[in-house]
Amino acid sequence: MTIDAVIFDHDGTLVDSETITLTVVGEIAVEAGAEVYAEDIDRFVGADLHVVFAEIERRSGSPLPEDIFDSFRARQTAAIEEGLDEIPGAHGLLSALAASSTPLAVASNAPVAKMELCLGATNLLPFFAHDRLVSAYDVDAWKPDPTVFLHAAEVLDVAPARCAVVEDSQPGVLGALAAGMHVFALDPKNRFRDIDGITRVASLADLHAYLT
């Protein structure tokens, strides 16, 4: 396995923001009169918000407010500003990769503004140049579509086959596989045991042996 660059997912991989996101989505669903189930966690984590909100509308039978995306971002930002933690081991892993001059990028379904907010709040932003924060909104394609990963590889000027991707969601894992990259799934709960062609790790600390 030859790895010349590492591309990280953002939510749930570097920063512990998925709990906040799911909480806000759940609140919106309840306000819309839609049922939310335990199995929705795996479906909604890392998913395109357009798909998530369409599902809430389907269940409620009514359209969400026209400003739902702005409302969601405002509520999410307020919650993030109240307190956000890095995923354990993120700073240590990024420090080790930076010390070895490994090119790094983030590829996320989230907008760049959210990445900057979260990475700044957890002191991880200095590891990434601005142009290496790649958003699905910028390429108009959301995971599991591989476009965001392929664009990140292009920005890094590294062939996809020589890129490693660190992901924690099923859409992200599938998108990285479709991009032809080495996929490391952050999988402490053994959720991806049925997906072939990936390396599952329980924590970011476990990635040192593979990436540094």
Biotite code that builds the C-alpha atoms (Angstrom):
import biotite.structure as struc

atoms = struc.array([
    struc.Atom([0.000, 0.000, 0.000], chain_id="A", res_id=1, res_name="MET", atom_name="CA", element="C"),
    struc.Atom([1.534, 3.307, -1.131], chain_id="A", res_id=2, res_name="THR", atom_name="CA", element="C"),
    struc.Atom([0.028, 6.420, 0.448], chain_id="A", res_id=3, res_name="ILE", atom_name="CA", element="C"),
    struc.Atom([1.202, 9.889, -0.592], chain_id="A", res_id=4, res_name="ASP", atom_name="CA", element="C"),
    struc.Atom([-1.635, 11.998, 0.854], chain_id="A", res_id=5, res_name="ALA", atom_name="CA", element="C"),
    struc.Atom([-4.424, 11.724, 3.423], chain_id="A", res_id=6, res_name="VAL", atom_name="CA", element="C"),
    struc.Atom([-7.952, 13.047, 2.995], chain_id="A", res_id=7, res_name="ILE", atom_name="CA", element="C"),
    struc.Atom([-10.102, 13.320, 6.107], chain_id="A", res_id=8, res_name="PHE", atom_name="CA", element="C"),
    struc.Atom([-13.819, 13.489, 6.492], chain_id="A", res_id=9, res_name="ASP", atom_name="CA", element="C"),
    struc.Atom([-14.841, 16.247, 8.884], chain_id="A", res_id=10, res_name="HIS", atom_name="CA", element="C"),
    struc.Atom([-17.907, 15.518, 11.015], chain_id="A", res_id=11, res_name="ASP", atom_name="CA", element="C"),
    struc.Atom([-17.375, 12.559, 13.326], chain_id="A", res_id=12, res_name="GLY", atom_name="CA", element="C"),
    struc.Atom([-13.853, 11.955, 12.038], chain_id="A", res_id=13, res_name="THR", atom_name="CA", element="C"),
    struc.Atom([-11.945, 15.067, 13.138], chain_id="A", res_id=14, res_name="LEU", atom_name="CA", element="C"),
    struc.Atom([-14.551, 16.877, 15.229], chain_id="A", res_id=15, res_name="VAL", atom_name="CA", element="C"),
    struc.Atom([-17.363, 15.561, 17.398], chain_id="A", res_id=16, res_name="ASP", atom_name="CA", element="C"),
    struc.Atom([-20.099, 17.512, 15.636], chain_id="A", res_id=17, res_name="SER", atom_name="CA", element="C"),
    struc.Atom([-22.369, 14.712, 14.463], chain_id="A", res_id=18, res_name="GLU", atom_name="CA", element="C"),
    struc.Atom([-24.188, 14.538, 17.786], chain_id="A", res_id=19, res_name="THR", atom_name="CA", element="C"),
    struc.Atom([-24.993, 18.233, 17.449], chain_id="A", res_id=20, res_name="ILE", atom_name="CA", element="C"),
    struc.Atom([-26.107, 17.812, 13.842], chain_id="A", res_id=21, res_name="THR", atom_name="CA", element="C"),
    struc.Atom([-28.353, 14.849, 14.625], chain_id="A", res_id=22, res_name="LEU", atom_name="CA", element="C"),
    struc.Atom([-29.862, 16.693, 17.590], chain_id="A", res_id=23, res_name="THR", atom_name="CA", element="C"),
    struc.Atom([-30.780, 19.684, 15.432], chain_id="A", res_id=24, res_name="VAL", atom_name="CA", element="C"),
    struc.Atom([-32.139, 17.430, 12.663], chain_id="A", res_id=25, res_name="VAL", atom_name="CA", element="C"),
    struc.Atom([-34.200, 15.585, 15.264], chain_id="A", res_id=26, res_name="GLY", atom_name="CA", element="C"),
    struc.Atom([-35.621, 18.846, 16.592], chain_id="A", res_id=27, res_name="GLU", atom_name="CA", element="C"),
    struc.Atom([-36.577, 19.929, 13.084], chain_id="A", res_id=28, res_name="ILE", atom_name="CA", element="C"),
    struc.Atom([-38.263, 16.579, 12.443], chain_id="A", res_id=29, res_name="ALA", atom_name="CA", element="C"),
    struc.Atom([-40.280, 16.785, 15.669], chain_id="A", res_id=30, res_name="VAL", atom_name="CA", element="C"),
    struc.Atom([-41.334, 20.350, 14.898], chain_id="A", res_id=31, res_name="GLU", atom_name="CA", element="C"),
    struc.Atom([-42.481, 19.171, 11.453], chain_id="A", res_id=32, res_name="ALA", atom_name="CA", element="C"),
    struc.Atom([-44.463, 16.317, 12.974], chain_id="A", res_id=33, res_name="GLY", atom_name="CA", element="C"),
    struc.Atom([-42.250, 13.578, 11.538], chain_id="A", res_id=34, res_name="ALA", atom_name="CA", element="C"),
    struc.Atom([-41.336, 10.373, 13.350], chain_id="A", res_id=35, res_name="GLU", atom_name="CA", element="C"),
    struc.Atom([-37.612, 9.754, 13.960], chain_id="A", res_id=36, res_name="VAL", atom_name="CA", element="C"),
    struc.Atom([-36.307, 6.241, 14.604], chain_id="A", res_id=37, res_name="TYR", atom_name="CA", element="C"),
    struc.Atom([-33.118, 4.806, 16.086], chain_id="A", res_id=38, res_name="ALA", atom_name="CA", element="C"),
    struc.Atom([-32.076, 3.360, 12.721], chain_id="A", res_id=39, res_name="GLU", atom_name="CA", element="C"),
    struc.Atom([-32.111, 6.883, 11.267], chain_id="A", res_id=40, res_name="ASP", atom_name="CA", element="C"),
    struc.Atom([-28.759, 7.565, 12.925], chain_id="A", res_id=41, res_name="ILE", atom_name="CA", element="C"),
    struc.Atom([-26.847, 5.450, 10.414], chain_id="A", res_id=42, res_name="ASP", atom_name="CA", element="C"),
    struc.Atom([-28.963, 6.782, 7.528], chain_id="A", res_id=43, res_name="ARG", atom_name="CA", element="C"),
    struc.Atom([-28.559, 10.450, 8.415], chain_id="A", res_id=44, res_name="PHE", atom_name="CA", element="C"),
    struc.Atom([-24.917, 10.531, 9.584], chain_id="A", res_id=45, res_name="VAL", atom_name="CA", element="C"),
    struc.Atom([-22.813, 11.975, 6.789], chain_id="A", res_id=46, res_name="GLY", atom_name="CA", element="C"),
    struc.Atom([-25.785, 12.177, 4.420], chain_id="A", res_id=47, res_name="ALA", atom_name="CA", element="C"),
    struc.Atom([-26.715, 15.031, 2.078], chain_id="A", res_id=48, res_name="ASP", atom_name="CA", element="C"),
    struc.Atom([-29.020, 17.395, 3.997], chain_id="A", res_id=49, res_name="LEU", atom_name="CA", element="C"),
    struc.Atom([-31.222, 17.711, 0.921], chain_id="A", res_id=50, res_name="HIS", atom_name="CA", element="C"),
    struc.Atom([-31.929, 13.977, 1.227], chain_id="A", res_id=51, res_name="VAL", atom_name="CA", element="C"),
    struc.Atom([-32.455, 14.170, 5.006], chain_id="A", res_id=52, res_name="VAL", atom_name="CA", element="C"),
    struc.Atom([-34.908, 17.063, 4.767], chain_id="A", res_id=53, res_name="PHE", atom_name="CA", element="C"),
    struc.Atom([-36.736, 15.406, 1.871], chain_id="A", res_id=54, res_name="ALA", atom_name="CA", element="C"),
    struc.Atom([-37.228, 12.341, 4.065], chain_id="A", res_id=55, res_name="GLU", atom_name="CA", element="C"),
    struc.Atom([-38.577, 14.502, 6.908], chain_id="A", res_id=56, res_name="ILE", atom_name="CA", element="C"),
    struc.Atom([-41.021, 16.123, 4.471], chain_id="A", res_id=57, res_name="GLU", atom_name="CA", element="C"),
    struc.Atom([-42.098, 12.715, 3.205], chain_id="A", res_id=58, res_name="ARG", atom_name="CA", element="C"),
    struc.Atom([-42.817, 11.500, 6.722], chain_id="A", res_id=59, res_name="ARG", atom_name="CA", element="C"),
    struc.Atom([-44.595, 14.660, 7.827], chain_id="A", res_id=60, res_name="SER", atom_name="CA", element="C"),
    struc.Atom([-46.556, 15.069, 4.610], chain_id="A", res_id=61, res_name="GLY", atom_name="CA", element="C"),
    struc.Atom([-45.828, 18.797, 4.588], chain_id="A", res_id=62, res_name="SER", atom_name="CA", element="C"),
    struc.Atom([-43.034, 20.957, 3.154], chain_id="A", res_id=63, res_name="PRO", atom_name="CA", element="C"),
    struc.Atom([-40.425, 22.351, 5.498], chain_id="A", res_id=64, res_name="LEU", atom_name="CA", element="C"),
    struc.Atom([-40.013, 26.147, 5.681], chain_id="A", res_id=65, res_name="PRO", atom_name="CA", element="C"),
    struc.Atom([-38.272, 27.715, 2.685], chain_id="A", res_id=66, res_name="GLU", atom_name="CA", element="C"),
    struc.Atom([-35.456, 28.934, 4.933], chain_id="A", res_id=67, res_name="ASP", atom_name="CA", element="C"),
    struc.Atom([-34.862, 25.503, 6.478], chain_id="A", res_id=68, res_name="ILE", atom_name="CA", element="C"),
    struc.Atom([-31.206, 25.343, 5.448], chain_id="A", res_id=69, res_name="PHE", atom_name="CA", element="C"),
    struc.Atom([-30.452, 28.784, 6.897], chain_id="A", res_id=70, res_name="ASP", atom_name="CA", element="C"),
    struc.Atom([-32.395, 27.922, 10.040], chain_id="A", res_id=71, res_name="SER", atom_name="CA", element="C"),
    struc.Atom([-30.560, 24.620, 10.410], chain_id="A", res_id=72, res_name="PHE", atom_name="CA", element="C"),
    struc.Atom([-27.129, 26.271, 9.987], chain_id="A", res_id=73, res_name="ARG", atom_name="CA", element="C"),
    struc.Atom([-27.969, 28.983, 12.518], chain_id="A", res_id=74, res_name="ALA", atom_name="CA", element="C"),
    struc.Atom([-29.083, 26.450, 15.126], chain_id="A", res_id=75, res_name="ARG", atom_name="CA", element="C"),
    struc.Atom([-26.138, 24.190, 14.408], chain_id="A", res_id=76, res_name="GLN", atom_name="CA", element="C"),
    struc.Atom([-23.658, 27.076, 14.655], chain_id="A", res_id=77, res_name="THR", atom_name="CA", element="C"),
    struc.Atom([-25.097, 28.222, 17.985], chain_id="A", res_id=78, res_name="ALA", atom_name="CA", element="C"),
    struc.Atom([-24.742, 24.707, 19.401], chain_id="A", res_id=79, res_name="ALA", atom_name="CA", element="C"),
    struc.Atom([-21.165, 24.372, 18.093], chain_id="A", res_id=80, res_name="ILE", atom_name="CA", element="C"),
    struc.Atom([-20.179, 27.699, 19.630], chain_id="A", res_id=81, res_name="GLU", atom_name="CA", element="C"),
    struc.Atom([-21.416, 26.486, 23.005], chain_id="A", res_id=82, res_name="GLU", atom_name="CA", element="C"),
    struc.Atom([-18.775, 23.763, 22.954], chain_id="A", res_id=83, res_name="GLY", atom_name="CA", element="C"),
    struc.Atom([-17.197, 21.289, 20.546], chain_id="A", res_id=84, res_name="LEU", atom_name="CA", element="C"),
    struc.Atom([-14.528, 18.633, 21.073], chain_id="A", res_id=85, res_name="ASP", atom_name="CA", element="C"),
    struc.Atom([-12.107, 17.062, 18.647], chain_id="A", res_id=86, res_name="GLU", atom_name="CA", element="C"),
    struc.Atom([-12.415, 13.345, 18.036], chain_id="A", res_id=87, res_name="ILE", atom_name="CA", element="C"),
    struc.Atom([-9.875, 11.789, 20.459], chain_id="A", res_id=88, res_name="PRO", atom_name="CA", element="C"),
    struc.Atom([-6.472, 11.506, 18.825], chain_id="A", res_id=89, res_name="GLY", atom_name="CA", element="C"),
    struc.Atom([-7.145, 13.998, 16.011], chain_id="A", res_id=90, res_name="ALA", atom_name="CA", element="C"),
    struc.Atom([-4.539, 16.581, 17.005], chain_id="A", res_id=91, res_name="HIS", atom_name="CA", element="C"),
    struc.Atom([-1.880, 13.954, 17.640], chain_id="A", res_id=92, res_name="GLY", atom_name="CA", element="C"),
    struc.Atom([-2.437, 12.229, 14.306], chain_id="A", res_id=93, res_name="LEU", atom_name="CA", element="C"),
    struc.Atom([-2.485, 15.483, 12.336], chain_id="A", res_id=94, res_name="LEU", atom_name="CA", element="C"),
    struc.Atom([0.671, 16.645, 14.112], chain_id="A", res_id=95, res_name="SER", atom_name="CA", element="C"),
    struc.Atom([2.478, 13.441, 13.184], chain_id="A", res_id=96, res_name="ALA", atom_name="CA", element="C"),
    struc.Atom([1.354, 13.656, 9.550], chain_id="A", res_id=97, res_name="LEU", atom_name="CA", element="C"),
    struc.Atom([2.329, 17.315, 9.315], chain_id="A", res_id=98, res_name="ALA", atom_name="CA", element="C"),
    struc.Atom([5.755, 16.523, 10.789], chain_id="A", res_id=99, res_name="ALA", atom_name="CA", element="C"),
    struc.Atom([6.296, 13.998, 7.989], chain_id="A", res_id=100, res_name="SER", atom_name="CA", element="C"),
    struc.Atom([5.175, 16.592, 5.388], chain_id="A", res_id=101, res_name="SER", atom_name="CA", element="C"),
    struc.Atom([2.251, 14.417, 4.290], chain_id="A", res_id=102, res_name="THR", atom_name="CA", element="C"),
    struc.Atom([-0.197, 16.463, 2.173], chain_id="A", res_id=103, res_name="PRO", atom_name="CA", element="C"),
    struc.Atom([-3.547, 16.768, 3.968], chain_id="A", res_id=104, res_name="LEU", atom_name="CA", element="C"),
    struc.Atom([-7.062, 17.755, 2.942], chain_id="A", res_id=105, res_name="ALA", atom_name="CA", element="C"),
    struc.Atom([-10.621, 17.584, 4.238], chain_id="A", res_id=106, res_name="VAL", atom_name="CA", element="C"),
    struc.Atom([-13.464, 16.368, 2.011], chain_id="A", res_id=107, res_name="ALA", atom_name="CA", element="C"),
    struc.Atom([-16.887, 16.885, 3.549], chain_id="A", res_id=108, res_name="SER", atom_name="CA", element="C"),
    struc.Atom([-20.571, 17.120, 2.747], chain_id="A", res_id=109, res_name="ASN", atom_name="CA", element="C"),
    struc.Atom([-20.544, 20.208, 4.981], chain_id="A", res_id=110, res_name="ALA", atom_name="CA", element="C"),
    struc.Atom([-19.938, 23.734, 3.661], chain_id="A", res_id=111, res_name="PRO", atom_name="CA", element="C"),
    struc.Atom([-16.480, 25.258, 4.063], chain_id="A", res_id=112, res_name="VAL", atom_name="CA", element="C"),
    struc.Atom([-17.778, 27.816, 6.576], chain_id="A", res_id=113, res_name="ALA", atom_name="CA", element="C"),
    struc.Atom([-18.841, 25.019, 8.915], chain_id="A", res_id=114, res_name="LYS", atom_name="CA", element="C"),
    struc.Atom([-15.486, 23.253, 8.532], chain_id="A", res_id=115, res_name="MET", atom_name="CA", element="C"),
    struc.Atom([-13.648, 26.456, 9.383], chain_id="A", res_id=116, res_name="GLU", atom_name="CA", element="C"),
    struc.Atom([-15.904, 27.031, 12.389], chain_id="A", res_id=117, res_name="LEU", atom_name="CA", element="C"),
    struc.Atom([-15.480, 23.520, 13.791], chain_id="A", res_id=118, res_name="CYS", atom_name="CA", element="C"),
    struc.Atom([-11.792, 23.082, 13.003], chain_id="A", res_id=119, res_name="LEU", atom_name="CA", element="C"),
    struc.Atom([-11.105, 26.521, 14.429], chain_id="A", res_id=120, res_name="GLY", atom_name="CA", element="C"),
    struc.Atom([-13.008, 25.742, 17.626], chain_id="A", res_id=121, res_name="ALA", atom_name="CA", element="C"),
    struc.Atom([-10.913, 22.595, 18.133], chain_id="A", res_id=122, res_name="THR", atom_name="CA", element="C"),
    struc.Atom([-7.541, 24.124, 17.123], chain_id="A", res_id=123, res_name="ASN", atom_name="CA", element="C"),
    struc.Atom([-7.246, 21.820, 14.102], chain_id="A", res_id=124, res_name="LEU", atom_name="CA", element="C"),
    struc.Atom([-7.635, 24.449, 11.382], chain_id="A", res_id=125, res_name="LEU", atom_name="CA", element="C"),
    struc.Atom([-3.888, 25.295, 11.149], chain_id="A", res_id=126, res_name="PRO", atom_name="CA", element="C"),
    struc.Atom([-3.230, 21.824, 9.719], chain_id="A", res_id=127, res_name="PHE", atom_name="CA", element="C"),
    struc.Atom([-5.214, 22.623, 6.544], chain_id="A", res_id=128, res_name="PHE", atom_name="CA", element="C"),
    struc.Atom([-4.703, 25.309, 3.925], chain_id="A", res_id=129, res_name="ALA", atom_name="CA", element="C"),
    struc.Atom([-7.969, 27.017, 2.944], chain_id="A", res_id=130, res_name="HIS", atom_name="CA", element="C"),
    struc.Atom([-7.992, 25.493, -0.546], chain_id="A", res_id=131, res_name="ASP", atom_name="CA", element="C"),
    struc.Atom([-7.657, 22.041, 0.991], chain_id="A", res_id=132, res_name="ARG", atom_name="CA", element="C"),
    struc.Atom([-11.044, 22.255, 2.670], chain_id="A", res_id=133, res_name="LEU", atom_name="CA", element="C"),
    struc.Atom([-13.164, 20.681, -0.067], chain_id="A", res_id=134, res_name="VAL", atom_name="CA", element="C"),
    struc.Atom([-16.945, 20.840, 0.239], chain_id="A", res_id=135, res_name="SER", atom_name="CA", element="C"),
    struc.Atom([-19.645, 18.921, -1.578], chain_id="A", res_id=136, res_name="ALA", atom_name="CA", element="C"),
    struc.Atom([-21.378, 22.279, -1.986], chain_id="A", res_id=137, res_name="TYR", atom_name="CA", element="C"),
    struc.Atom([-18.459, 23.496, -4.100], chain_id="A", res_id=138, res_name="ASP", atom_name="CA", element="C"),
    struc.Atom([-18.547, 20.521, -6.475], chain_id="A", res_id=139, res_name="VAL", atom_name="CA", element="C"),
    struc.Atom([-22.354, 20.102, -6.339], chain_id="A", res_id=140, res_name="ASP", atom_name="CA", element="C"),
    struc.Atom([-22.098, 16.404, -5.512], chain_id="A", res_id=141, res_name="ALA", atom_name="CA", element="C"),
    struc.Atom([-22.606, 14.765, -2.148], chain_id="A", res_id=142, res_name="TRP", atom_name="CA", element="C"),
    struc.Atom([-21.218, 11.532, -0.750], chain_id="A", res_id=143, res_name="LYS", atom_name="CA", element="C"),
    struc.Atom([-21.554, 8.670, -1.622], chain_id="A", res_id=144, res_name="PRO", atom_name="CA", element="C"),
    struc.Atom([-20.789, 10.331, -4.969], chain_id="A", res_id=145, res_name="ASP", atom_name="CA", element="C"),
    struc.Atom([-16.957, 10.212, -5.204], chain_id="A", res_id=146, res_name="PRO", atom_name="CA", element="C"),
    struc.Atom([-16.585, 13.684, -6.759], chain_id="A", res_id=147, res_name="THR", atom_name="CA", element="C"),
    struc.Atom([-15.637, 15.488, -3.536], chain_id="A", res_id=148, res_name="VAL", atom_name="CA", element="C"),
    struc.Atom([-12.820, 12.981, -2.923], chain_id="A", res_id=149, res_name="PHE", atom_name="CA", element="C"),
    struc.Atom([-11.585, 13.156, -6.504], chain_id="A", res_id=150, res_name="LEU", atom_name="CA", element="C"),
    struc.Atom([-11.527, 16.941, -6.348], chain_id="A", res_id=151, res_name="HIS", atom_name="CA", element="C"),
    struc.Atom([-9.554, 16.805, -3.084], chain_id="A", res_id=152, res_name="ALA", atom_name="CA", element="C"),
    struc.Atom([-6.992, 14.549, -4.775], chain_id="A", res_id=153, res_name="ALA", atom_name="CA", element="C"),
    struc.Atom([-6.777, 17.020, -7.639], chain_id="A", res_id=154, res_name="GLU", atom_name="CA", element="C"),
    struc.Atom([-6.178, 19.894, -5.206], chain_id="A", res_id=155, res_name="VAL", atom_name="CA", element="C"),
    struc.Atom([-3.443, 17.847, -3.520], chain_id="A", res_id=156, res_name="LEU", atom_name="CA", element="C"),
    struc.Atom([-1.994, 16.920, -6.932], chain_id="A", res_id=157, res_name="ASP", atom_name="CA", element="C"),
    struc.Atom([-1.888, 13.250, -5.917], chain_id="A", res_id=158, res_name="VAL", atom_name="CA", element="C"),
    struc.Atom([-3.374, 10.352, -7.892], chain_id="A", res_id=159, res_name="ALA", atom_name="CA", element="C"),
    struc.Atom([-6.539, 8.942, -6.256], chain_id="A", res_id=160, res_name="PRO", atom_name="CA", element="C"),
    struc.Atom([-4.975, 5.490, -5.947], chain_id="A", res_id=161, res_name="ALA", atom_name="CA", element="C"),
    struc.Atom([-2.211, 6.989, -3.790], chain_id="A", res_id=162, res_name="ARG", atom_name="CA", element="C"),
    struc.Atom([-4.608, 8.785, -1.434], chain_id="A", res_id=163, res_name="CYS", atom_name="CA", element="C"),
    struc.Atom([-5.887, 7.464, 1.872], chain_id="A", res_id=164, res_name="ALA", atom_name="CA", element="C"),
    struc.Atom([-9.307, 8.514, 3.122], chain_id="A", res_id=165, res_name="VAL", atom_name="CA", element="C"),
    struc.Atom([-10.336, 8.493, 6.784], chain_id="A", res_id=166, res_name="VAL", atom_name="CA", element="C"),
    struc.Atom([-14.125, 8.238, 7.163], chain_id="A", res_id=167, res_name="GLU", atom_name="CA", element="C"),
    struc.Atom([-16.738, 7.383, 9.776], chain_id="A", res_id=168, res_name="ASP", atom_name="CA", element="C"),
    struc.Atom([-19.953, 7.296, 7.733], chain_id="A", res_id=169, res_name="SER", atom_name="CA", element="C"),
    struc.Atom([-21.339, 4.822, 5.247], chain_id="A", res_id=170, res_name="GLN", atom_name="CA", element="C"),
    struc.Atom([-21.862, 7.453, 2.498], chain_id="A", res_id=171, res_name="PRO", atom_name="CA", element="C"),
    struc.Atom([-18.259, 8.556, 2.975], chain_id="A", res_id=172, res_name="GLY", atom_name="CA", element="C"),
    struc.Atom([-16.829, 5.043, 2.981], chain_id="A", res_id=173, res_name="VAL", atom_name="CA", element="C"),
    struc.Atom([-18.730, 4.138, -0.183], chain_id="A", res_id=174, res_name="LEU", atom_name="CA", element="C"),
    struc.Atom([-17.772, 7.381, -1.892], chain_id="A", res_id=175, res_name="GLY", atom_name="CA", element="C"),
    struc.Atom([-14.079, 6.924, -1.105], chain_id="A", res_id=176, res_name="ALA", atom_name="CA", element="C"),
    struc.Atom([-14.185, 3.349, -2.400], chain_id="A", res_id=177, res_name="LEU", atom_name="CA", element="C"),
    struc.Atom([-15.816, 4.586, -5.606], chain_id="A", res_id=178, res_name="ALA", atom_name="CA", element="C"),
    struc.Atom([-12.991, 7.115, -5.929], chain_id="A", res_id=179, res_name="ALA", atom_name="CA", element="C"),
    struc.Atom([-10.470, 4.270, -5.938], chain_id="A", res_id=180, res_name="GLY", atom_name="CA", element="C"),
    struc.Atom([-8.757, 5.346, -2.725], chain_id="A", res_id=181, res_name="MET", atom_name="CA", element="C"),
    struc.Atom([-7.430, 3.468, 0.296], chain_id="A", res_id=182, res_name="HIS", atom_name="CA", element="C"),
    struc.Atom([-10.236, 3.659, 2.849], chain_id="A", res_id=183, res_name="VAL", atom_name="CA", element="C"),
    struc.Atom([-9.736, 3.649, 6.609], chain_id="A", res_id=184, res_name="PHE", atom_name="CA", element="C"),
    struc.Atom([-13.087, 3.428, 8.384], chain_id="A", res_id=185, res_name="ALA", atom_name="CA", element="C"),
    struc.Atom([-13.217, 4.815, 11.902], chain_id="A", res_id=186, res_name="LEU", atom_name="CA", element="C"),
    struc.Atom([-15.453, 2.063, 13.215], chain_id="A", res_id=187, res_name="ASP", atom_name="CA", element="C"),
    struc.Atom([-15.447, 1.608, 17.002], chain_id="A", res_id=188, res_name="PRO", atom_name="CA", element="C"),
    struc.Atom([-18.947, 0.088, 16.870], chain_id="A", res_id=189, res_name="LYS", atom_name="CA", element="C"),
    struc.Atom([-18.175, -2.400, 14.086], chain_id="A", res_id=190, res_name="ASN", atom_name="CA", element="C"),
    struc.Atom([-20.783, -0.887, 11.756], chain_id="A", res_id=191, res_name="ARG", atom_name="CA", element="C"),
    struc.Atom([-18.871, -1.527, 8.535], chain_id="A", res_id=192, res_name="PHE", atom_name="CA", element="C"),
    struc.Atom([-17.980, -5.187, 8.978], chain_id="A", res_id=193, res_name="ARG", atom_name="CA", element="C"),
    struc.Atom([-19.937, -6.121, 5.829], chain_id="A", res_id=194, res_name="ASP", atom_name="CA", element="C"),
    struc.Atom([-18.132, -3.651, 3.537], chain_id="A", res_id=195, res_name="ILE", atom_name="CA", element="C"),
    struc.Atom([-15.200, -5.182, 1.671], chain_id="A", res_id=196, res_name="ASP", atom_name="CA", element="C"),
    struc.Atom([-12.031, -3.388, 0.613], chain_id="A", res_id=197, res_name="GLY", atom_name="CA", element="C"),
    struc.Atom([-11.604, -1.170, 3.660], chain_id="A", res_id=198, res_name="ILE", atom_name="CA", element="C"),
    struc.Atom([-9.398, -1.131, 6.745], chain_id="A", res_id=199, res_name="THR", atom_name="CA", element="C"),
    struc.Atom([-11.431, -0.719, 9.922], chain_id="A", res_id=200, res_name="ARG", atom_name="CA", element="C"),
    struc.Atom([-9.879, 0.948, 12.974], chain_id="A", res_id=201, res_name="VAL", atom_name="CA", element="C"),
    struc.Atom([-11.320, 1.580, 16.408], chain_id="A", res_id=202, res_name="ALA", atom_name="CA", element="C"),
    struc.Atom([-9.717, 4.988, 16.939], chain_id="A", res_id=203, res_name="SER", atom_name="CA", element="C"),
    struc.Atom([-7.614, 7.666, 15.275], chain_id="A", res_id=204, res_name="LEU", atom_name="CA", element="C"),
    struc.Atom([-4.709, 6.563, 17.457], chain_id="A", res_id=205, res_name="ALA", atom_name="CA", element="C"),
    struc.Atom([-4.762, 3.214, 15.630], chain_id="A", res_id=206, res_name="ASP", atom_name="CA", element="C"),
    struc.Atom([-4.063, 4.991, 12.344], chain_id="A", res_id=207, res_name="LEU", atom_name="CA", element="C"),
    struc.Atom([-0.516, 5.947, 13.331], chain_id="A", res_id=208, res_name="HIS", atom_name="CA", element="C"),
    struc.Atom([0.675, 2.461, 12.415], chain_id="A", res_id=209, res_name="ALA", atom_name="CA", element="C"),
    struc.Atom([-0.756, 2.812, 8.894], chain_id="A", res_id=210, res_name="TYR", atom_name="CA", element="C"),
    struc.Atom([-0.206, 6.479, 8.083], chain_id="A", res_id=211, res_name="LEU", atom_name="CA", element="C"),
    struc.Atom([2.849, 7.751, 9.959], chain_id="A", res_id=212, res_name="THR", atom_name="CA", element="C"),
])
